[in-house]
Amino acid sequence: MSRVIAPHYHNPHQARKTPPTPYEDLLGDSIERAYAQGLHDAAGLVGYLNKCGPFAPNGVAWTEEMFSAEMKRLGA
């Protein structure tokens, strides 16, 4: 009798230590809406976030550098 074993994969959400914060949920939702509109580059995403929110963590408009740093922080 042979048995097929499904390959293992890593789901990033399985590694989370805490549930997402409201800010993380809002940011993720906004990025998904930007992607749905065909915005895939940093400039397009930053422009969308500045128009539709949420604001950057310090409450000011996003820059590409801030967006990159925030994505790095959230992915750590």
DSSP file (Angstrom, degrees, kcal/mol; ACC not computed):
  #  RESIDUE AA STRUCTURE BP1 BP2  ACC     N-H-->O    O-->H-N    N-H-->O    O-->H-N    TCO  KAPPA ALPHA  PHI   PSI    X-CA   Y-CA   Z-CA
    1    1 A M              0   0    0      0, 0.0     2,-0.3     0, 0.0     0, 0.0   0.000 360.0 360.0 360.0 128.0    0.0    0.0    0.0
    2    2 A S        -     0   0    0      2,-0.0     2,-0.4     0, 0.0     0, 0.0  -0.815 360.0-158.0-108.7 151.4    1.4    3.4   -1.0
    3    3 A R        -     0   0    0     -2,-0.3     2,-0.5     2,-0.0     0, 0.0  -0.990  11.7-137.5-130.2 134.0    0.5    6.7    0.5
    4    4 A V        -     0   0    0     -2,-0.4     2,-0.5     0, 0.0    -2,-0.0  -0.791  17.1-156.5 -92.0 126.9    0.9   10.1   -1.0
    5    5 A I        -     0   0    0     -2,-0.5     3,-0.1     3,-0.0    -2,-0.0  -0.904  19.3-122.5-105.4 126.1    2.2   12.7    1.4
    6    6 A A        -     0   0    0     -2,-0.5     2,-0.0     1,-0.1     0, 0.0  -0.365  34.7-103.6 -63.9 141.6    1.4   16.3    0.6
    7    7 A P        -     0   0    0      0, 0.0     2,-0.2     0, 0.0    -1,-0.1  -0.338  36.2-113.9 -65.3 149.5    4.5   18.6    0.3
    8    8 A H        +     0   0    0     -3,-0.1     2,-0.3     2,-0.0    -3,-0.0  -0.582  38.1 177.2 -81.9 145.8    5.2   20.9    3.2
    9    9 A Y        -     0   0    0     -2,-0.2     2,-0.6     2,-0.0     0, 0.0  -0.970  28.6-118.4-144.2 160.4    4.9   24.6    2.7
   10   10 A H        -     0   0    0     -2,-0.3     3,-0.1     3,-0.0    -2,-0.0  -0.897  17.4-162.7-105.4 119.2    5.2   27.6    4.9
   11   11 A N    >>  -     0   0    0     -2,-0.6     3,-2.2     1,-0.1     4,-0.6  -0.903  15.5-145.0 -96.8 115.4    2.2   29.8    5.3
   12   12 A P  G >4 S+     0   0    0      0, 0.0     3,-1.0     0, 0.0     4,-0.3   0.807  97.5  60.6 -53.2 -31.7    3.5   33.2    6.6
   13   13 A H  G >4 S+     0   0    0      1,-0.3     3,-0.8     2,-0.2    -3,-0.0   0.753  94.7  63.2 -69.8 -21.4    0.3   33.7    8.7
   14   14 A Q  G <4 S+     0   0    0     -3,-2.2    -1,-0.3     1,-0.2    -4,-0.0   0.760 100.4  53.8 -70.2 -23.0    1.1   30.5   10.6
   15   15 A A  G << S+     0   0    0     -3,-1.0    -1,-0.2    -4,-0.6    -2,-0.2   0.506  81.0 116.4 -90.2  -4.8    4.3   32.1   11.9
   16   16 A R    <   -     0   0    0     -3,-0.8    -3,-0.0    -4,-0.3     0, 0.0  -0.400  50.5-160.2 -66.9 138.9    2.5   35.2   13.3
   17   17 A K  S    S+     0   0    0      1,-0.1    -1,-0.1    -2,-0.1    -4,-0.0   0.710  76.9  20.9 -89.5 -23.3    2.8   35.5   17.0
   18   18 A T  S    S-     0   0    0      3,-0.0    -1,-0.1     0, 0.0     3,-0.1  -0.943  91.1 -93.8-139.1 158.6   -0.2   37.9   17.3
   19   19 A P        -     0   0    0      0, 0.0    -2,-0.1     0, 0.0    -6,-0.0  -0.352  58.8 -83.7 -67.7 157.9   -3.2   38.7   15.2
   20   20 A P        -     0   0    0      0, 0.0    -4,-0.0     0, 0.0     0, 0.0  -0.293  45.4-119.6 -61.8 147.1   -2.9   41.6   12.8
   21   21 A T     >  -     0   0    0      1,-0.1     4,-2.4    -3,-0.1     5,-0.2  -0.383  27.7-104.9 -77.7 163.3   -3.5   45.0   14.3
   22   22 A P  H  > S+     0   0    0      0, 0.0     4,-2.6     0, 0.0     5,-0.2   0.895 124.4  53.6 -55.6 -39.2   -6.3   47.2   13.0
   23   23 A Y  H  > S+     0   0    0      2,-0.2     4,-2.8     1,-0.2     5,-0.2   0.927 108.4  48.5 -61.0 -45.5   -3.6   49.4   11.2
   24   24 A E  H  > S+     0   0    0      1,-0.2     4,-2.6     2,-0.2    -1,-0.2   0.889 111.4  50.4 -63.6 -39.0   -2.1   46.3    9.6
   25   25 A D  H  X S+     0   0    0     -4,-2.4     4,-2.5     2,-0.2    -2,-0.2   0.933 112.6  46.1 -62.7 -46.1   -5.6   45.2    8.4
   26   26 A L  H  X S+     0   0    0     -4,-2.6     4,-2.4     2,-0.2    -2,-0.2   0.917 114.0  48.3 -63.1 -43.8   -6.3   48.6    6.9
   27   27 A L  H  X S+     0   0    0     -4,-2.8     4,-2.5     2,-0.2    -2,-0.2   0.934 112.9  47.6 -63.6 -46.3   -2.9   48.8    5.2
   28   28 A G  H  X S+     0   0    0     -4,-2.6     4,-2.4     1,-0.2    -2,-0.2   0.913 112.0  49.8 -61.1 -43.5   -3.3   45.3    3.8
   29   29 A D  H  X S+     0   0    0     -4,-2.5     4,-2.1     1,-0.2    -1,-0.2   0.906 111.6  48.8 -61.8 -41.5   -6.8   46.1    2.5
   30   30 A S  H  X S+     0   0    0     -4,-2.4     4,-2.2     2,-0.2    -2,-0.2   0.899 110.6  50.0 -67.1 -40.4   -5.7   49.3    0.9
   31   31 A I  H  X S+     0   0    0     -4,-2.5     4,-2.5     1,-0.2    -1,-0.2   0.903 109.6  51.9 -64.6 -40.2   -2.7   47.6   -0.8
   32   32 A E  H  X S+     0   0    0     -4,-2.4     4,-2.2     1,-0.2    -2,-0.2   0.904 109.3  49.5 -62.3 -40.8   -5.0   44.9   -2.1
   33   33 A R  H  X S+     0   0    0     -4,-2.1     4,-1.0     2,-0.2    -1,-0.2   0.891 110.4  50.9 -65.2 -38.4   -7.4   47.5   -3.6
   34   34 A A  H ><>S+     0   0    0     -4,-2.2     5,-2.4     1,-0.2     3,-0.6   0.928 110.2  49.1 -63.9 -44.5   -4.4   49.3   -5.2
   35   35 A Y  H ><5S+     0   0    0     -4,-2.5     3,-2.1     1,-0.2    -2,-0.2   0.903 106.0  57.0 -60.4 -40.8   -3.2   46.0   -6.7
   36   36 A A  H 3<5S+     0   0    0     -4,-2.2    -1,-0.2     1,-0.3    -2,-0.2   0.776 104.5  53.3 -62.3 -25.6   -6.8   45.3   -8.0
   37   37 A Q  T <<5S-     0   0    0     -4,-1.0    -1,-0.3    -3,-0.6    -2,-0.2   0.363 126.6-101.5 -90.2   5.0   -6.5   48.7   -9.9
   38   38 A G  T < 5S+     0   0    0     -3,-2.1     2,-0.8     1,-0.3    -3,-0.2   0.583  76.1 140.6  89.4  10.2   -3.3   47.6  -11.5
   39   39 A L      < +     0   0    0     -5,-2.4    -1,-0.3     1,-0.2    -2,-0.1  -0.786   8.9 147.2 -90.0 112.7   -0.9   49.5   -9.3
   40   40 A H        +     0   0    0     -2,-0.8     2,-0.2    -3,-0.1    -1,-0.2   0.514  42.6  81.7-124.9 -10.5    2.1   47.3   -8.7
   41   41 A D  S  > S-     0   0    0      1,-0.1     4,-2.5     0, 0.0     5,-0.2  -0.599  85.2-110.4 -98.7 163.4    5.1   49.6   -8.4
   42   42 A A  H  > S+     0   0    0      1,-0.2     4,-2.8     2,-0.2     5,-0.2   0.891 116.6  52.5 -58.7 -42.8    6.1   51.5   -5.2
   43   43 A A  H  > S+     0   0    0      1,-0.2     4,-2.3     2,-0.2    -1,-0.2   0.914 111.7  46.2 -62.1 -42.6    5.2   54.9   -6.7
   44   44 A G  H  > S+     0   0    0      2,-0.2     4,-2.2     1,-0.2    -1,-0.2   0.908 113.9  47.7 -66.4 -42.2    1.7   53.7   -7.6
   45   45 A L  H  X S+     0   0    0     -4,-2.5     4,-2.7     2,-0.2    -2,-0.2   0.920 112.6  48.8 -64.8 -44.0    1.2   52.1   -4.2
   46   46 A V  H  X S+     0   0    0     -4,-2.8     4,-2.5    -5,-0.2    16,-0.3   0.918 111.1  50.4 -62.8 -43.5    2.4   55.2   -2.3
   47   47 A G  H  X S+     0   0    0     -4,-2.3     4,-1.4    -5,-0.2    -1,-0.2   0.906 111.9  48.1 -60.6 -41.6    0.2   57.5   -4.4
   48   48 A Y  H  X S+     0   0    0     -4,-2.2     4,-3.2     2,-0.2     5,-0.4   0.928 111.4  49.4 -65.4 -45.2   -2.8   55.3   -3.7
   49   49 A L  H  X S+     0   0    0     -4,-2.7     4,-2.6     1,-0.2    -2,-0.2   0.895 110.1  51.3 -61.6 -39.9   -2.1   55.1    0.0
   50   50 A N  H  < S+     0   0    0     -4,-2.5    -1,-0.2    -5,-0.2    -2,-0.2   0.818 117.0  40.7 -67.6 -28.7   -1.7   58.9    0.2
   51   51 A K  H  < S+     0   0    0     -4,-1.4    -2,-0.2    -5,-0.2    -1,-0.2   0.880 132.7  19.8 -82.9 -41.3   -5.0   59.3   -1.6
   52   52 A C  H  < S-     0   0    0     -4,-3.2    -3,-0.2     1,-0.2    -2,-0.2   0.563 106.8-166.5-112.0 -12.3   -7.0   56.6    0.2
   53   53 A G  S  < S+     0   0    0     -4,-2.6    -1,-0.2    -5,-0.4     2,-0.1  -0.127  70.5 179.1  86.3 173.5   -5.2   55.9    3.4
   54   54 A P        -     0   0    0      0, 0.0    -1,-0.3     0, 0.0    -2,-0.1   0.593  57.7-126.3 -76.2 163.0   -4.2   54.8    5.9
   55   55 A F        -     0   0    0     -2,-0.1     6,-0.2     1,-0.1    -5,-0.1  -0.181  37.1 -83.1 -64.0 165.2   -1.5   57.4    6.6
   56   56 A A    >   -     0   0    0      4,-2.1     3,-2.9     1,-0.1    -1,-0.1  -0.248  52.7 -94.1 -63.0 161.2    2.0   56.4    7.3
   57   57 A P  T 3  S+     0   0    0      0, 0.0    -1,-0.1     0, 0.0    -2,-0.1   0.792 127.2  52.3 -53.2 -31.7    2.8   55.3   10.9
   58   58 A N  T 3  S-     0   0    0      2,-0.1     3,-0.1     3,-0.1    -2,-0.1   0.365 120.1-108.1 -88.9   7.5    3.9   58.8   11.9
   59   59 A G  S <  S+     0   0    0     -3,-2.9     2,-0.2     1,-0.3     3,-0.1   0.535  83.6 107.3  84.8   6.9    0.7   60.3   10.6
   60   60 A V  S    S-     0   0    0      1,-0.2    -4,-2.1    -5,-0.0    -1,-0.3  -0.543  79.9 -69.4-109.0 178.1    2.2   62.0    7.5
   61   61 A A        -     0   0    0     -2,-0.2    -1,-0.2    -6,-0.2     2,-0.1  -0.330  57.0-106.0 -65.6 148.5    2.0   61.3    3.8
   62   62 A W        -     0   0    0    -16,-0.3     2,-0.3    -3,-0.1    -1,-0.1  -0.405  30.3-166.5 -72.4 149.6    3.8   58.2    2.6
   63   63 A T     >  -     0   0    0     -2,-0.1     4,-2.6     1,-0.1     5,-0.2  -0.872  36.5-109.8-122.3 164.4    7.1   58.3    0.7
   64   64 A E  H  > S+     0   0    0     -2,-0.3     4,-2.4     1,-0.2     5,-0.2   0.886 120.6  51.7 -61.5 -37.1    8.6   55.3   -1.2
   65   65 A E  H  > S+     0   0    0      2,-0.2     4,-2.4     1,-0.2    -1,-0.2   0.915 110.9  46.7 -66.0 -42.7   11.4   55.1    1.4
   66   66 A M  H  > S+     0   0    0      2,-0.2     4,-2.5     1,-0.2    -2,-0.2   0.904 112.2  50.9 -65.6 -40.6    8.8   55.0    4.3
   67   67 A F  H  X S+     0   0    0     -4,-2.6     4,-2.5     2,-0.2     5,-0.2   0.931 111.1  47.8 -62.6 -45.6    6.7   52.4    2.5
   68   68 A S  H  X S+     0   0    0     -4,-2.4     4,-2.1     1,-0.2    -2,-0.2   0.918 112.9  48.4 -61.5 -44.3    9.7   50.2    1.9
   69   69 A A  H  X S+     0   0    0     -4,-2.4     4,-2.4     1,-0.2    -1,-0.2   0.890 112.1  49.5 -63.6 -39.6   10.8   50.5    5.5
   70   70 A E  H  X S+     0   0    0     -4,-2.5     4,-2.8     2,-0.2     5,-0.2   0.894 109.7  50.3 -68.7 -39.9    7.3   49.8    6.8
   71   71 A M  H  X S+     0   0    0     -4,-2.5     4,-1.7     2,-0.2    -1,-0.2   0.897 112.0  49.0 -64.0 -39.0    7.0   46.7    4.6
   72   72 A K  H  X S+     0   0    0     -4,-2.1     4,-0.7    -5,-0.2    -2,-0.2   0.921 112.2  48.2 -63.8 -44.1   10.4   45.5    5.9
   73   73 A R  H >< S+     0   0    0     -4,-2.4     3,-0.9     1,-0.2    -2,-0.2   0.927 113.3  46.5 -63.1 -46.2    9.3   46.1    9.5
   74   74 A L  H 3< S+     0   0    0     -4,-2.8    -1,-0.2     1,-0.2    -2,-0.2   0.795 112.1  51.7 -69.3 -27.2    6.0   44.3    9.1
   75   75 A G  H 3<        0   0    0     -4,-1.7    -1,-0.2    -5,-0.2    -2,-0.2   0.559 360.0 360.0 -84.8  -7.9    7.7   41.4    7.3
   76   76 A A    <<        0   0    0     -3,-0.9    -1,-0.2    -4,-0.7    -2,-0.1   0.498 360.0 360.0 -70.3 360.0   10.3   40.9   10.1
